[in-house]
Amino acid sequence: ELMNGFRKISTYTTKTTSNKNRNTNVRLSAEAINGRTVMPGEIFSFNGTTGERTQERGYKEAAAISGGQSKDEIGGGVCQTSSTLFNAVARADLEIVERSPHAWPSSYVEKGMDATVNWPGLDFKFKNNTDYPIFIVAGYSNQKVTVDIYGMTLGKDVAIELESEVTEVIPQPSGVNYVLNPNLKPGEQKNTVTGRKGYKVDTYKVWYQAGKEIKRELLFRSTYKAYQETVEYNPR
């Protein structure tokens, strides 16, 4: 039965940037999940599989979102791997157990199609809700990260895609929030939070058979909050 129905049931690819440190982190995290087998009923954890992203394990400093700001931290960029995995998993009709959107939309996937992670608390998890093993094949090459999911077929000519719809645009708060920071040099000021619009997004899982839509369901509702421009200063 496995021989007759076993195949690649989904694949997803995202394009990275030219930042070498970030691409190193994407590559290492893709290598960590590559070749993993998820047995029926088993829950896969991205953090549990990759482990803590540390310098000792080869991870580099690169931009990551923290507290509404973009900051360099060890392992920055691994969210691209977890987001690519999420897209492949959803298209394989596997059960999403834990998934969170970023603070603001990512450039490498559509709104509502990201899955942020942060060690140790913020994780991406899915469950193999089928009766057969699931296999993950992942890799990075030429500024692209790809995740393939192998398992039993979804059905003859059946495929799943994701669609996102912005249901609300949240205006950027007006004005600038000035915050006193006595640790800055006298007269110095720096922008700490970039002002941004926010969004509410509905993401749908859509089934196709022979190219024709046969079913759709709401998968997630995501909220990306709006941010007020924030500037820290020291007037002395």
C-alpha positions in Angstrom: 0.0 0.0 0.0 2.9 2.3 0.8 4.5 1.6 -2.5 1.3 2.4 -4.4 0.5 5.7 -2.6 3.7 7.0 -1.2 5.0 10.2 -2.9 6.0 13.8 -2.4 2.7 15.4 -1.3 3.8 19.0 -0.9 6.7 21.3 -1.5 7.4 25.0 -0.8 10.3 27.3 -1.5 11.1 30.8 -0.3 13.9 33.1 -1.5 16.4 34.5 1.0 18.5 37.6 0.9 22.2 38.1 0.1 23.1 38.4 3.8 25.7 35.6 4.4 25.1 35.3 8.1 21.4 35.1 7.7 21.8 32.5 5.0 24.1 30.4 7.2 21.4 30.4 9.8 18.7 29.4 7.3 21.0 26.6 5.9 21.8 25.2 9.4 18.2 25.1 10.5 17.1 23.5 7.2 19.9 20.8 7.7 18.6 20.2 11.2 15.1 19.3 10.1 16.2 17.5 6.9 15.6 13.8 6.9 13.3 13.7 9.9 10.6 11.1 10.1 7.4 11.9 11.9 5.4 8.9 12.9 1.6 8.7 13.0 0.3 10.6 16.0 3.7 12.2 16.7 4.1 16.0 17.2 7.0 17.6 15.5 8.6 20.6 17.2 10.8 23.0 15.3 12.7 24.2 18.4 12.9 20.6 19.7 14.4 19.5 16.4 16.8 22.3 15.7 17.8 22.9 19.3 19.0 26.2 20.6 20.6 28.3 18.0 24.1 29.1 19.4 27.5 30.3 18.2 29.0 27.0 19.2 26.7 25.3 16.8 27.7 27.6 13.9 24.8 30.1 14.0 25.7 33.7 13.2 24.3 37.2 14.2 21.7 38.4 11.8 18.6 40.6 11.9 15.6 39.3 14.0 12.4 40.9 15.3 12.3 41.5 19.0 10.1 43.9 21.0 8.8 45.6 17.9 12.4 46.3 16.7 14.7 44.6 14.2 17.9 43.6 16.1 20.9 41.5 15.3 20.9 38.2 17.4 22.4 34.8 17.1 20.2 32.7 14.8 18.4 35.6 13.1 16.6 34.4 10.0 15.7 30.9 11.1 12.0 32.0 11.0 12.3 31.7 7.2 13.0 28.0 7.6 10.1 27.5 10.0 7.8 29.6 7.8 8.7 27.5 4.7 8.1 24.3 6.7 4.7 25.7 7.8 3.7 26.3 4.2 4.7 22.8 3.2 3.0 21.2 6.2 -0.3 23.0 5.6 -0.3 22.0 2.0 0.3 18.3 3.1 -2.9 18.5 5.2 -1.1 17.9 8.4 -2.5 19.3 11.7 -0.9 22.6 12.8 -0.5 22.4 16.6 1.3 25.7 17.3 2.0 28.6 15.0 2.4 32.4 15.5 2.7 35.3 13.1 5.6 37.8 13.2 5.2 41.2 14.7 4.9 42.5 11.2 4.6 40.8 7.8 7.6 39.0 6.3 9.0 39.8 2.9 9.5 36.1 1.9 5.9 34.9 2.3 2.5 36.5 1.9 0.7 37.9 4.9 -0.7 35.2 7.1 1.7 32.6 5.8 4.5 33.0 8.2 5.4 31.0 11.4 7.8 32.8 13.7 10.0 30.9 16.3 12.2 32.0 19.2 14.1 29.9 21.6 12.9 28.5 23.9 9.2 29.5 24.1 7.9 30.5 20.7 7.7 27.3 18.6 6.2 25.9 15.4 4.6 22.4 15.9 2.6 20.1 13.8 1.1 16.7 14.3 1.2 13.8 11.9 -2.5 13.2 11.8 -2.3 10.4 9.2 -1.9 6.6 9.6 1.5 6.6 7.9 5.0 8.0 8.5 5.7 11.5 7.2 9.2 12.4 5.9 10.7 15.9 5.8 13.3 16.8 3.1 14.7 20.3 3.5 17.7 22.2 2.1 19.2 25.6 1.3 20.9 26.4 -2.0 21.5 29.6 -4.1 19.5 31.9 -1.8 16.5 29.5 -1.7 15.2 27.2 1.1 12.9 24.4 0.1 10.9 21.9 2.2 9.3 18.8 0.7 6.9 16.6 2.6 6.7 12.9 1.6 3.8 10.6 2.7 0.6 9.0 1.5 -1.1 10.8 -1.4 -4.0 13.2 -0.6 -6.0 11.5 -3.3 -6.1 11.3 -7.1 -5.1 14.7 -8.6 -5.7 16.4 -5.2 -3.6 19.4 -4.1 -3.8 22.0 -1.4 -2.9 25.7 -1.6 -3.1 28.6 0.8 -4.8 31.9 0.2 -4.7 35.0 2.4 -7.1 37.9 2.6 -6.5 41.2 4.4 -9.7 41.9 6.3 -8.5 45.1 8.0 -5.7 47.6 7.7 -4.8 49.1 11.1 -3.5 52.7 10.7 -0.1 53.6 11.9 -0.4 55.7 15.2 0.2 59.3 14.4 3.0 61.4 15.7 6.3 60.3 17.3 6.8 58.7 20.7 9.8 60.4 22.3 11.5 58.4 25.1 14.1 59.8 27.4 17.3 57.6 27.5 20.0 59.0 29.8 22.4 56.4 28.5 22.7 58.1 25.2 25.3 60.9 24.6 24.1 64.4 25.3 22.2 65.6 22.3 22.0 62.1 20.8 18.8 60.5 19.5 18.1 57.3 17.7 15.1 55.7 16.1 14.2 52.5 18.0 10.9 51.6 16.5 9.9 52.2 12.9 6.3 53.3 12.4 4.2 50.7 10.6 0.6 49.9 9.6 -0.9 46.8 11.0 -3.1 44.1 9.4 -5.7 41.5 10.2 -5.5 38.6 7.8 -7.5 35.5 7.2 -5.6 32.5 5.7 -7.6 29.8 4.0 -6.7 26.2 3.1 -8.0 25.5 -0.4 -8.4 21.9 -1.9 -8.2 21.4 -5.6 -8.9 18.3 -7.6 -7.6 18.3 -11.2 -7.2 22.0 -10.9 -10.8 22.7 -9.8 -11.5 24.0 -6.3 -13.5 21.5 -4.3 -13.3 22.8 -0.7 -11.9 25.6 1.5 -11.6 26.2 5.2 -10.3 29.0 7.4 -6.9 27.9 8.7 -5.8 31.0 10.7 -6.6 34.5 11.6 -3.4 36.6 12.0 -3.0 40.0 13.5 0.1 42.2 12.8 -0.1 45.2 15.2 0.5 48.8 14.2 3.6 50.6 15.5 4.1 54.2 16.4 7.4 55.8 15.4 9.6 55.8 18.5 12.7 57.9 19.1 15.0 57.7 22.2 16.8 60.9 23.1 19.1 62.5 25.7 18.8 66.4 25.6 21.6 67.1 28.0 
